[in-house]
Amino acid sequence: MGTGTFVKERSFLPASFLRGYDMPLLVTVVSLLVFGLIMLFSSSWDFSLGAYGDPMYMFNRQLTWLSIGLVIAIILAFVDYHQWRKYVVAAMAATIVLLIVVLLMNEIRFGAKRAIFAGSAQPSELAKLVSILYLGVWLYAKRQHLHDISLGLIPLGVILGVVGGLIYQQPDLSAAATVLMLGGLLFFLAGGDLKQIGVLLVVATVAAWIVASISATGQQRVGDFLAGIKDPLQASYHVRRSFEAIVNGGWFGVGLGQSQSKLTGLPVPPTDSVFAVVAEELGLFGSVALIGLYGMLVWRGLVIARRAPDMLGTLLAAGLVIWIGMEALINMAVMVGLLPFAGNALPFISAGGSNLVATLAALGILFNISRQTGEGTISDEEWRSYSAVVDLRRWNGRRSISRARRSPDVES
């Protein structure tokens, strides 16, 4: 009896501390973080020297934010994601207050009001994360009523309109568009009526056209994009310099730290243009390797979403990982002229504490969902009420879902 008790006590800590972590996802995240630090140092030393008088300034600052983000991620990895149902309203209210504070402040950087605390924090990045959490919880709670337009689409539009509108006023068109796209995606995943989704797409398209027509920034970006599609030599200066860096990189790159474009006028190489530096220094193979890491991250996140113990976990996991993948896709697509210019950061790579901390916080929540895999299962009745518009379980077949009864701690 004493031996059995001793064995149980020895095995308790590892089981509770390590159980359920998705190791491929962990390895991918560590790889992206290491890759990001290397590329950030390479792309930022000259920019930091010119802007701040210290070649290590941006790198050291990124290390500080990385430390903060890792602490937050580790904490959230051990906080049951169901607890967000209690705190998400307060989190959304605080986020809206911060967005209003940004508009009331007079700190203008690069023609926009986006940051507080001397430019070191951007509430719009927090708004993306909190919007996913809020909408995931709200859609899960309203899943039985999503087909009722007065209880589904209209309240969703109000929520997205308030958050997106405040971000647009900064102005930050790309962040506002990201929030709206994530909201539509979660509504789709939650089983929203296809007719309502069609209406949402039409309204979003019309709204995007109106914004692009009346906004000077939107007009310029769309105009530059269309000109670049017709003739790359007529694209914006930023995209032309990015093309130059990519062409210089060729198949294998000019070598780590050897980029010339970052020294000769490539706009903000540590932030928006960091992918161009990657392509120049590491070539096509390095760029494809980076894209592969993002693909692995999205894949593992969607696997976690499919295996989540309930639909709340499925919505949160899918929303969080698709957000990270969307940010990466938009940034890289802009740098190769496939999308109008947007200010989305390249997750884990671009300099910027707000995006890095928000991304790591999202991954902490994702790891918590993975730790609870197998503790319950989504019942057939819940899936039918959910409508299963996108049945993540079907990727590996229904056999991959346990038929065990859900545990009490994950009941809604």
NUSEKOL-982564 format. One record per residue (C-alpha): residue number from 1; residue in one letter; x, y, z. Coordinates in nm, 4 decimals. Layout:
residues N
- num | residuo | X | Y | Z
- NUM | a | X | Y | Z
...
end
This chain:
residues 412
- num | residuo | X | Y | Z
- 1 | m | 0.0000 | 0.0000 | 0.0000
- 2 | g | 0.2833 | 0.2327 | 0.0882
- 3 | t | 0.4605 | 0.1575 | -0.2402
- 4 | g | 0.1449 | 0.2178 | -0.4386
- 5 | t | 0.0923 | 0.5477 | -0.2678
- 6 | f | 0.4534 | 0.6461 | -0.3334
- 7 | v | 0.4235 | 0.5662 | -0.7037
- 8 | k | 0.1023 | 0.7628 | -0.7294
- 9 | e | 0.2579 | 1.0652 | -0.5621
- 10 | r | 0.5601 | 1.0522 | -0.7894
- 11 | s | 0.3487 | 1.0274 | -1.1046
- 12 | f | 0.0973 | 1.2962 | -1.0085
- 13 | l | 0.3060 | 1.6026 | -1.0964
- 14 | p | 0.4226 | 1.4912 | -1.4440
- 15 | a | 0.0728 | 1.3731 | -1.5357
- 16 | s | -0.0925 | 1.6994 | -1.4381
- 17 | f | 0.1868 | 1.9197 | -1.5669
- 18 | l | 0.2581 | 1.7630 | -1.9033
- 19 | r | -0.0593 | 1.5775 | -1.9965
- 20 | g | -0.2187 | 1.6599 | -2.3290
- 21 | y | 0.0270 | 1.9058 | -2.4796
- 22 | d | 0.0437 | 1.8871 | -2.8573
- 23 | m | 0.4164 | 1.8314 | -2.9039
- 24 | p | 0.4258 | 1.8976 | -3.2829
- 25 | l | 0.2601 | 2.2342 | -3.2147
- 26 | l | 0.5061 | 2.3105 | -2.9352
- 27 | v | 0.8048 | 2.2289 | -3.1566
- 28 | t | 0.6584 | 2.4439 | -3.4355
- 29 | v | 0.6050 | 2.7414 | -3.2052
- 30 | v | 0.9584 | 2.7166 | -3.0642
- 31 | s | 1.0965 | 2.6972 | -3.4192
- 32 | l | 0.9019 | 3.0070 | -3.5225
- 33 | l | 1.0186 | 3.1990 | -3.2164
- 34 | v | 1.3845 | 3.1126 | -3.2744
- 35 | f | 1.3534 | 3.1866 | -3.6462
- 36 | g | 1.1823 | 3.5155 | -3.5647
- 37 | l | 1.4533 | 3.6323 | -3.3262
- 38 | i | 1.7268 | 3.5534 | -3.5783
- 39 | m | 1.5515 | 3.7363 | -3.8614
- 40 | l | 1.4522 | 4.0272 | -3.6397
- 41 | f | 1.8116 | 4.0862 | -3.5350
- 42 | s | 1.9246 | 4.0655 | -3.8968
- 43 | s | 1.6574 | 4.3061 | -4.0232
- 44 | s | 1.6561 | 4.5548 | -3.7351
- 45 | w | 2.0135 | 4.6446 | -3.6430
- 46 | d | 2.0588 | 4.9139 | -3.9099
- 47 | f | 1.7054 | 5.0480 | -3.8646
- 48 | s | 1.7514 | 5.0580 | -3.4863
- 49 | l | 2.0851 | 5.2353 | -3.5195
- 50 | g | 1.9362 | 5.5047 | -3.7405
- 51 | a | 1.6110 | 5.5503 | -3.5476
- 52 | y | 1.7244 | 5.4976 | -3.1877
- 53 | g | 2.1036 | 5.5225 | -3.1931
- 54 | d | 2.1402 | 5.1643 | -3.0671
- 55 | p | 2.1654 | 4.8667 | -3.3066
- 56 | m | 2.0306 | 4.6319 | -3.0350
- 57 | y | 1.7337 | 4.8473 | -2.9327
- 58 | m | 1.4556 | 4.6690 | -3.1247
- 59 | f | 1.6021 | 4.3238 | -3.0608
- 60 | n | 1.6281 | 4.3823 | -2.6858
- 61 | r | 1.2785 | 4.5242 | -2.6791
- 62 | q | 1.1483 | 4.2184 | -2.8612
- 63 | l | 1.3172 | 3.9940 | -2.6042
- 64 | t | 1.1374 | 4.1831 | -2.3276
- 65 | w | 0.7988 | 4.1413 | -2.4928
- 66 | l | 0.8771 | 3.7767 | -2.5688
- 67 | s | 0.9435 | 3.7132 | -2.1996
- 68 | i | 0.6134 | 3.8779 | -2.1054
- 69 | g | 0.4284 | 3.6840 | -2.3747
- 70 | l | 0.5751 | 3.3503 | -2.2671
- 71 | v | 0.4731 | 3.4079 | -1.9054
- 72 | i | 0.1178 | 3.4913 | -2.0156
- 73 | a | 0.1071 | 3.1905 | -2.2480
- 74 | i | 0.2201 | 2.9517 | -1.9753
- 75 | i | -0.0388 | 3.0880 | -1.7328
- 76 | l | -0.3201 | 3.0625 | -1.9885
- 77 | a | -0.2141 | 2.7090 | -2.0775
- 78 | f | -0.3181 | 2.6090 | -1.7243
- 79 | v | -0.6363 | 2.8183 | -1.7049
- 80 | d | -0.9409 | 2.6155 | -1.8072
- 81 | y | -1.0689 | 2.7805 | -2.1250
- 82 | h | -1.4260 | 2.7427 | -1.9952
- 83 | q | -1.3410 | 3.0165 | -1.7432
- 84 | w | -1.3519 | 3.2686 | -2.0281
- 85 | r | -1.7308 | 3.2406 | -2.0148
- 86 | k | -1.7134 | 3.4321 | -1.6847
- 87 | y | -1.4648 | 3.7001 | -1.7832
- 88 | v | -1.5075 | 3.7587 | -2.1561
- 89 | v | -1.7673 | 4.0362 | -2.1192
- 90 | a | -1.5367 | 4.2296 | -1.8883
- 91 | a | -1.2458 | 4.1682 | -2.1254
- 92 | m | -1.4456 | 4.3020 | -2.4201
- 93 | a | -1.5574 | 4.6075 | -2.2223
- 94 | a | -1.1972 | 4.6826 | -2.1232
- 95 | t | -1.0865 | 4.6429 | -2.4840
- 96 | i | -1.3497 | 4.8867 | -2.6079
- 97 | v | -1.2406 | 5.1373 | -2.3432
- 98 | l | -0.8788 | 5.1051 | -2.4594
- 99 | l | -0.9838 | 5.1576 | -2.8216
- 100 | i | -1.1669 | 5.4744 | -2.7204
- 101 | v | -0.8650 | 5.5936 | -2.5206
- 102 | v | -0.6488 | 5.5554 | -2.8307
- 103 | l | -0.8809 | 5.7842 | -3.0256
- 104 | l | -0.8756 | 6.0440 | -2.7466
- 105 | m | -0.4968 | 6.0538 | -2.7312
- 106 | n | -0.2901 | 6.2792 | -2.9553
- 107 | e | -0.0075 | 6.0347 | -3.0160
- 108 | i | 0.0117 | 6.0055 | -3.3947
- 109 | r | 0.2623 | 5.7702 | -3.5535
- 110 | f | 0.2807 | 5.7086 | -3.9278
- 111 | g | -0.0384 | 5.9115 | -3.9728
- 112 | a | -0.2535 | 5.7091 | -3.7326
- 113 | k | -0.3538 | 5.6870 | -3.3660
- 114 | r | -0.2960 | 5.3240 | -3.2791
- 115 | a | -0.0869 | 5.3040 | -2.9636
- 116 | i | -0.0803 | 5.4033 | -2.5985
- 117 | f | 0.2075 | 5.4158 | -2.3495
- 118 | a | 0.4545 | 5.5874 | -2.5846
- 119 | g | 0.3739 | 5.3667 | -2.8794
- 120 | s | 0.4466 | 5.0414 | -2.6972
- 121 | a | 0.0952 | 4.8935 | -2.6890
- 122 | q | -0.1647 | 4.8700 | -2.9639
- 123 | p | -0.5155 | 4.7835 | -2.8369
- 124 | s | -0.6189 | 4.6758 | -3.1881
- 125 | e | -0.4040 | 4.3616 | -3.1473
- 126 | l | -0.5758 | 4.2864 | -2.8171
- 127 | a | -0.9109 | 4.3518 | -2.9858
- 128 | k | -0.8491 | 4.0729 | -3.2381
- 129 | l | -0.7807 | 3.8208 | -2.9628
- 130 | v | -1.0643 | 3.9318 | -2.7351
- 131 | s | -1.3088 | 3.9419 | -3.0293
- 132 | i | -1.2398 | 3.5748 | -3.1008
- 133 | l | -1.2902 | 3.4828 | -2.7340
- 134 | y | -1.6046 | 3.6925 | -2.6997
- 135 | l | -1.7623 | 3.5715 | -3.0234
- 136 | g | -1.6693 | 3.2097 | -2.9499
- 137 | v | -1.8431 | 3.2253 | -2.6122
- 138 | w | -2.1389 | 3.4254 | -2.7457
- 139 | l | -2.1979 | 3.2006 | -3.0478
- 140 | y | -2.1716 | 2.8906 | -2.8313
- 141 | a | -2.4293 | 3.0302 | -2.5887
- 142 | k | -2.6623 | 3.1319 | -2.8754
- 143 | r | -2.6092 | 2.8199 | -3.0895
- 144 | q | -2.9742 | 2.7195 | -3.0595
- 145 | h | -3.0898 | 3.0567 | -3.1945
- 146 | l | -2.8449 | 3.1403 | -3.4731
- 147 | h | -3.1081 | 3.0758 | -3.7399
- 148 | d | -3.3164 | 3.3597 | -3.5926
- 149 | i | -3.1805 | 3.6743 | -3.7590
- 150 | s | -3.2855 | 3.8930 | -3.4639
- 151 | l | -3.0850 | 3.6743 | -3.2241
- 152 | g | -2.8028 | 3.5743 | -3.4575
- 153 | l | -2.6927 | 3.7959 | -3.7452
- 154 | i | -2.8107 | 4.1329 | -3.6129
- 155 | p | -2.6433 | 4.1098 | -3.2682
- 156 | l | -2.3309 | 3.9751 | -3.4391
- 157 | g | -2.3301 | 4.2745 | -3.6720
- 158 | v | -2.3611 | 4.5131 | -3.3772
- 159 | i | -2.0712 | 4.3503 | -3.1917
- 160 | l | -1.8453 | 4.3531 | -3.4963
- 161 | g | -1.9583 | 4.7025 | -3.5951
- 162 | v | -1.8608 | 4.8547 | -3.2603
- 163 | v | -1.5180 | 4.6919 | -3.2443
- 164 | g | -1.4400 | 4.7242 | -3.6145
- 165 | g | -1.5659 | 5.0820 | -3.6261
- 166 | l | -1.3454 | 5.1929 | -3.3366
- 167 | i | -1.0419 | 5.0329 | -3.4988
- 168 | y | -1.1272 | 5.1888 | -3.8359
- 169 | q | -1.1316 | 5.5337 | -3.6782
- 170 | q | -0.7610 | 5.5088 | -3.5829
- 171 | p | -0.7446 | 5.4416 | -3.8834
- 172 | d | -0.6330 | 5.0779 | -3.9085
- 173 | l | -0.8146 | 4.9350 | -4.2079
- 174 | s | -0.6389 | 4.5979 | -4.2044
- 175 | a | -0.7092 | 4.5334 | -3.8341
- 176 | a | -1.0752 | 4.6328 | -3.8757
- 177 | a | -1.1071 | 4.4015 | -4.1774
- 178 | t | -0.9398 | 4.1194 | -3.9828
- 179 | v | -1.1906 | 4.1489 | -3.6978
- 180 | l | -1.4831 | 4.1448 | -3.9409
- 181 | m | -1.3482 | 3.8429 | -4.1296
- 182 | l | -1.2895 | 3.6516 | -3.8069
- 183 | g | -1.6422 | 3.7297 | -3.6931
- 184 | g | -1.7890 | 3.6006 | -4.0177
- 185 | l | -1.5715 | 3.2905 | -4.0011
- 186 | l | -1.6794 | 3.2062 | -3.6461
- 187 | f | -2.0443 | 3.2610 | -3.7386
- 188 | f | -1.9920 | 3.0156 | -4.0244
- 189 | l | -1.8227 | 2.7592 | -3.7999
- 190 | a | -2.0941 | 2.7961 | -3.5369
- 191 | g | -2.3542 | 2.6785 | -3.7868
- 192 | g | -2.5047 | 3.0093 | -3.8927
- 193 | d | -2.7772 | 2.9892 | -4.1541
- 194 | l | -2.6343 | 2.9859 | -4.5064
- 195 | k | -2.8748 | 3.2581 | -4.6200
- 196 | q | -2.7621 | 3.4813 | -4.3355
- 197 | i | -2.3990 | 3.4091 | -4.4215
- 198 | g | -2.4743 | 3.5112 | -4.7806
- 199 | v | -2.6280 | 3.8361 | -4.6576
- 200 | l | -2.3240 | 3.8930 | -4.4359
- 201 | l | -2.0893 | 3.8470 | -4.7324
- 202 | v | -2.2881 | 4.0902 | -4.9476
- 203 | v | -2.2986 | 4.3529 | -4.6730
- 204 | a | -1.9262 | 4.3095 | -4.6040
- 205 | t | -1.8443 | 4.3461 | -4.9739
- 206 | v | -2.0527 | 4.6613 | -5.0091
- 207 | a | -1.9033 | 4.8057 | -4.6894
- 208 | a | -1.5502 | 4.7318 | -4.8118
- 209 | w | -1.6248 | 4.9035 | -5.1429
- 210 | i | -1.7668 | 5.2104 | -4.9649
- 211 | v | -1.4656 | 5.2329 | -4.7329
- 212 | a | -1.2256 | 5.1994 | -5.0241
- 213 | s | -1.4172 | 5.4714 | -5.2098
- 214 | i | -1.4367 | 5.7342 | -4.9357
- 215 | s | -1.1098 | 5.6678 | -4.7537
- 216 | a | -0.8032 | 5.8384 | -4.8971
- 217 | t | -0.5843 | 5.5604 | -4.7573
- 218 | g | -0.8129 | 5.2934 | -4.9011
- 219 | q | -0.8218 | 5.4602 | -5.2433
- 220 | q | -0.4447 | 5.4847 | -5.2576
- 221 | r | -0.3875 | 5.1252 | -5.1516
- 222 | v | -0.6444 | 4.9806 | -5.3906
- 223 | g | -0.5165 | 5.2033 | -5.6727
- 224 | d | -0.1557 | 5.0961 | -5.6144
- 225 | f | -0.2613 | 4.7332 | -5.5967
- 226 | l | -0.4544 | 4.7423 | -5.9259
- 227 | a | -0.1690 | 4.9263 | -6.0964
- 228 | g | 0.0765 | 4.6664 | -5.9676
- 229 | i | -0.1388 | 4.3802 | -6.0963
- 230 | k | -0.1325 | 4.5311 | -6.4454
- 231 | d | 0.2371 | 4.6172 | -6.4347
- 232 | p | 0.4660 | 4.5332 | -6.1370
- 233 | l | 0.6774 | 4.8377 | -6.2225
- 234 | q | 0.3767 | 5.0571 | -6.1416
- 235 | a | 0.3179 | 4.9091 | -5.7967
- 236 | s | 0.3746 | 5.1124 | -5.4818
- 237 | y | 0.7308 | 5.1952 | -5.3831
- 238 | h | 0.7050 | 4.9565 | -5.0886
- 239 | v | 0.6030 | 4.6600 | -5.3053
- 240 | r | 0.8624 | 4.7408 | -5.5733
- 241 | r | 1.1392 | 4.7347 | -5.3147
- 242 | s | 1.0003 | 4.4085 | -5.1826
- 243 | f | 1.0109 | 4.2621 | -5.5349
- 244 | e | 1.3716 | 4.3758 | -5.5619
- 245 | a | 1.4639 | 4.1969 | -5.2393
- 246 | i | 1.2874 | 3.8767 | -5.3449
- 247 | v | 1.4558 | 3.8747 | -5.6865
- 248 | n | 1.7956 | 3.9357 | -5.5252
- 249 | g | 1.7386 | 3.6378 | -5.2956
- 250 | g | 1.6836 | 3.3893 | -5.5757
- 251 | w | 1.6691 | 3.0227 | -5.4784
- 252 | f | 1.9094 | 3.0124 | -5.1840
- 253 | g | 1.9411 | 3.3764 | -5.0735
- 254 | v | 2.2384 | 3.6082 | -5.0379
- 255 | g | 2.3166 | 3.4819 | -4.6887
- 256 | l | 2.1955 | 3.5548 | -4.3377
- 257 | g | 2.2598 | 3.9181 | -4.2506
- 258 | q | 2.3677 | 4.0065 | -4.6062
- 259 | s | 2.0514 | 4.1778 | -4.7301
- 260 | q | 2.1203 | 4.5010 | -4.9174
- 261 | s | 1.7612 | 4.6183 | -4.9559
- 262 | k | 1.7255 | 4.6718 | -4.5793
- 263 | l | 2.0172 | 4.9154 | -4.6040
- 264 | t | 1.9065 | 5.0984 | -4.9190
- 265 | g | 1.5488 | 5.2070 | -4.8590
- 266 | l | 1.3249 | 4.9042 | -4.8017
- 267 | p | 1.0515 | 5.0566 | -4.5799
- 268 | v | 1.0473 | 4.9399 | -4.2152
- 269 | p | 1.2383 | 4.6123 | -4.2660
- 270 | p | 1.1892 | 4.4906 | -3.9041
- 271 | t | 0.8086 | 4.5136 | -3.9202
- 272 | d | 0.5946 | 4.5166 | -4.2346
- 273 | s | 0.8800 | 4.4205 | -4.4705
- 274 | v | 1.0490 | 4.1484 | -4.2688
- 275 | f | 0.9287 | 3.8763 | -4.5088
- 276 | a | 1.1125 | 4.0529 | -4.7922
- 277 | v | 1.4305 | 4.0367 | -4.5829
- 278 | v | 1.3707 | 3.6642 | -4.5244
- 279 | a | 1.3274 | 3.6082 | -4.8979
- 280 | e | 1.6431 | 3.8021 | -4.9811
- 281 | e | 1.8691 | 3.6460 | -4.7200
- 282 | l | 1.7370 | 3.2886 | -4.7244
- 283 | g | 1.5928 | 3.2715 | -5.0740
- 284 | l | 1.2958 | 3.0740 | -5.1976
- 285 | f | 1.3862 | 2.7722 | -4.9861
- 286 | g | 1.3950 | 2.9755 | -4.6655
- 287 | s | 1.0643 | 3.1421 | -4.7522
- 288 | v | 0.8985 | 2.8077 | -4.8246
- 289 | a | 1.0345 | 2.6690 | -4.4966
- 290 | l | 0.8766 | 2.9604 | -4.3089
- 291 | i | 0.5463 | 2.9103 | -4.4893
- 292 | g | 0.5685 | 2.5416 | -4.4008
- 293 | l | 0.6020 | 2.6267 | -4.0312
- 294 | y | 0.2897 | 2.8409 | -4.0491
- 295 | g | 0.1109 | 2.5605 | -4.2306
- 296 | m | 0.2125 | 2.3150 | -3.9585
- 297 | l | 0.0877 | 2.5534 | -3.6893
- 298 | v | -0.2515 | 2.5955 | -3.8571
- 299 | w | -0.2831 | 2.2203 | -3.9164
- 300 | r | -0.2095 | 2.1304 | -3.5546
- 301 | g | -0.4459 | 2.4010 | -3.4335
- 302 | l | -0.7286 | 2.2636 | -3.6447
- 303 | v | -0.6527 | 1.9112 | -3.5216
- 304 | i | -0.6878 | 2.0433 | -3.1664
- 305 | a | -1.0149 | 2.2115 | -3.2681
- 306 | r | -1.1481 | 1.8828 | -3.4070
- 307 | r | -1.0544 | 1.6943 | -3.0915
- 308 | a | -1.1778 | 1.9593 | -2.8484
- 309 | p | -1.3990 | 1.8294 | -2.5665
- 310 | d | -1.6871 | 2.0585 | -2.6601
- 311 | m | -1.7968 | 2.3072 | -2.9224
- 312 | l | -1.6671 | 2.6036 | -2.7262
- 313 | g | -1.3200 | 2.4551 | -2.7508
- 314 | t | -1.3713 | 2.3880 | -3.1202
- 315 | l | -1.4774 | 2.7461 | -3.1915
- 316 | l | -1.1984 | 2.9024 | -2.9872
- 317 | a | -0.9218 | 2.6769 | -3.1201
- 318 | a | -1.0286 | 2.7169 | -3.4825
- 319 | g | -1.0748 | 3.0926 | -3.4498
- 320 | l | -0.7405 | 3.1513 | -3.2769
- 321 | v | -0.5267 | 2.9442 | -3.5111
- 322 | i | -0.6993 | 3.0718 | -3.8256
- 323 | w | -0.6392 | 3.4268 | -3.7022
- 324 | i | -0.2654 | 3.3613 | -3.6701
- 325 | g | -0.2569 | 3.1954 | -4.0128
- 326 | m | -0.4573 | 3.4801 | -4.1641
- 327 | e | -0.2176 | 3.7417 | -4.0271
- 328 | a | 0.0788 | 3.5551 | -4.1775
- 329 | l | -0.0948 | 3.5017 | -4.5114
- 330 | i | -0.1960 | 3.8663 | -4.5472
- 331 | n | 0.1524 | 3.9953 | -4.4609
- 332 | m | 0.3277 | 3.7659 | -4.7074
- 333 | a | 0.0679 | 3.8179 | -4.9814
- 334 | v | 0.1081 | 4.1954 | -4.9535
- 335 | m | 0.4859 | 4.1688 | -4.9903
- 336 | v | 0.4492 | 3.9787 | -5.3196
- 337 | g | 0.1767 | 4.2087 | -5.4544
- 338 | l | -0.1169 | 3.9689 | -5.4235
- 339 | l | -0.3207 | 4.1891 | -5.1882
- 340 | p | -0.3593 | 4.5635 | -5.1335
- 341 | f | -0.1140 | 4.6951 | -4.8779
- 342 | a | -0.2091 | 4.6143 | -4.5183
- 343 | g | -0.0337 | 4.6707 | -4.1894
- 344 | n | -0.0696 | 4.3158 | -4.0561
- 345 | a | 0.2373 | 4.1929 | -3.8699
- 346 | l | 0.4081 | 3.8651 | -3.9587
- 347 | p | 0.3439 | 3.6589 | -3.6428
- 348 | f | 0.6562 | 3.5683 | -3.4419
- 349 | i | 0.8809 | 3.7472 | -3.6937
- 350 | s | 0.7835 | 4.1150 | -3.7127
- 351 | a | 0.9032 | 4.3512 | -3.4411
- 352 | g | 0.6176 | 4.4551 | -3.2171
- 353 | g | 0.5239 | 4.3652 | -2.8630
- 354 | s | 0.1459 | 4.3890 | -2.8927
- 355 | n | 0.1167 | 4.1347 | -3.1724
- 356 | l | 0.3711 | 3.8998 | -3.0166
- 357 | v | 0.2049 | 3.9004 | -2.6736
- 358 | a | -0.1444 | 3.8593 | -2.8220
- 359 | t | -0.0265 | 3.5718 | -3.0416
- 360 | l | 0.1430 | 3.3924 | -2.7531
- 361 | a | -0.1661 | 3.4428 | -2.5367
- 362 | a | -0.3743 | 3.2827 | -2.8106
- 363 | l | -0.1357 | 2.9883 | -2.8199
- 364 | g | -0.1590 | 2.9520 | -2.4420
- 365 | i | -0.5365 | 2.9136 | -2.4734
- 366 | l | -0.4873 | 2.6720 | -2.7624
- 367 | f | -0.2535 | 2.4572 | -2.5516
- 368 | n | -0.5101 | 2.4523 | -2.2723
- 369 | i | -0.7701 | 2.3191 | -2.5142
- 370 | s | -0.5253 | 2.0508 | -2.6290
- 371 | r | -0.4618 | 1.9511 | -2.2650
- 372 | q | -0.8322 | 1.8784 | -2.2228
- 373 | t | -0.8557 | 1.6566 | -2.5295
- 374 | g | -1.0157 | 1.3278 | -2.4357
- 375 | e | -1.1804 | 1.4592 | -2.1200
- 376 | g | -1.5140 | 1.4754 | -2.2964
- 377 | t | -1.6749 | 1.4561 | -2.6355
- 378 | i | -1.9242 | 1.6525 | -2.8381
- 379 | s | -2.2537 | 1.4698 | -2.8228
- 380 | d | -2.4478 | 1.3914 | -3.1388
- 381 | e | -2.7334 | 1.6125 | -3.0131
- 382 | e | -2.4960 | 1.9057 | -2.9648
- 383 | w | -2.3529 | 1.8615 | -3.3113
- 384 | r | -2.7004 | 1.8610 | -3.4630
- 385 | s | -2.7901 | 2.1836 | -3.2845
- 386 | y | -2.4574 | 2.3175 | -3.4004
- 387 | s | -2.5618 | 2.2316 | -3.7600
- 388 | a | -2.2082 | 2.1049 | -3.8279
- 389 | v | -2.1640 | 2.3413 | -4.1223
- 390 | v | -1.7943 | 2.2699 | -4.1053
- 391 | d | -1.7647 | 1.9346 | -3.9288
- 392 | l | -1.4025 | 1.9311 | -3.8172
- 393 | r | -1.4466 | 1.5720 | -3.7018
- 394 | r | -1.4827 | 1.4488 | -4.0604
- 395 | w | -1.1181 | 1.5166 | -4.1401
- 396 | n | -1.0152 | 1.1876 | -3.9817
- 397 | g | -1.3561 | 1.0264 | -3.9829
- 398 | r | -1.6091 | 0.9851 | -3.7048
- 399 | r | -1.4111 | 0.6932 | -3.5640
- 400 | s | -1.1593 | 0.9416 | -3.4236
- 401 | i | -1.4176 | 1.0816 | -3.1805
- 402 | s | -1.4668 | 0.8938 | -2.8577
- 403 | r | -1.8197 | 0.7883 | -2.7679
- 404 | a | -1.7492 | 0.8257 | -2.3979
- 405 | r | -1.9795 | 1.0402 | -2.1891
- 406 | r | -1.8630 | 1.3980 | -2.1400
- 407 | s | -1.7066 | 1.4678 | -1.8060
- 408 | p | -1.8934 | 1.7040 | -1.5713
- 409 | d | -1.6196 | 1.9674 | -1.5769
- 410 | v | -1.6776 | 2.0457 | -1.9429
- 411 | e | -2.0547 | 2.0571 | -1.9349
- 412 | s | -2.2059 | 2.3784 | -2.0617
end
